[in-house]
Amino acid sequence: MADQRFSLSTREDGVMADQTWRLTQSEDQLLSYLRQAADAIDPSAQPILEGWAYTSQYDLLLREGRLFSPAPLPDGVERLHPGFCFTNSSQLADEHPELRLTYCEGFGTAPVGAGQALHTPHAWAVTPEGLALDATWPTEPGTAYLGLPFADPSTWPHPLLGRSLLQEPPFLVDVLRSGLPDGLLVDLGRPVPRQASRV
């Protein structure tokens, strides 16, 4: 199933609008992985019993995350150090204000050969058009991104010393317990299809 098309009605500027988009095979695989991880959470786990807003980071991403299509880095923008995606993405957005990038964090899928894919926590920068610019991974077919675009640069990881927002407390615990604060995210990317109808 290499390509699925979904249509979803959304409200933009007070007007109902139909959006249609294709879900790539890599995006479908990433969503399946996250759904399996979310379903594996013990229903008697403490956060669920306490009535937290989200049961896990997987639940958070599936309910609030956005999908982003990969795009090549613009001319003059260099790839940064492998293994430092959180600081790389923040640095990319900080050092290129002319691109008006937003730091985004969630999960990515990278092809690792012969039909195999790696689904892992990851970060990238997002253009105003909702495209993923990744200063850590090479752009290639089979790459997929699902994450949260953070509006306020003061929440982004420090370009040299920063760490993941969605992998570590206290930020993650606060969001899972209380929900996403108003204004934390930018409205970029494509929503995750939930009750979408295939076209």
JOFEN-V887603 format. One line per field, one symbol per residue. ss: DSSP state (@ for helix, = for strand, . for the rest). phi: phi as a letter, one per 20 degrees, with the letter a starting at -180 (. if undefined). Layout:
ss=???
phi=???
This chain:
ss=..==========..==========@@@@@@@@@@@@@@@......@@@@.......@@@@@@@@.======.............@@@@@@@@@@@.@@@..============..===========....===..........=======..@@@...............@@@@@@@@......=....==.....==.
phi=.fbcdccbecdclncfcedcbeefgffffffffffffffffffefggffemffceafffgffedfcecefcfffgndefdfgncfffgfffgffecffelecfccrccdcfcolmecddbgbcbddfgeneeddedeffbgnecccadeefegfeffffddfcgeedcfegffffffdnffgnfdeecndfffddedfe
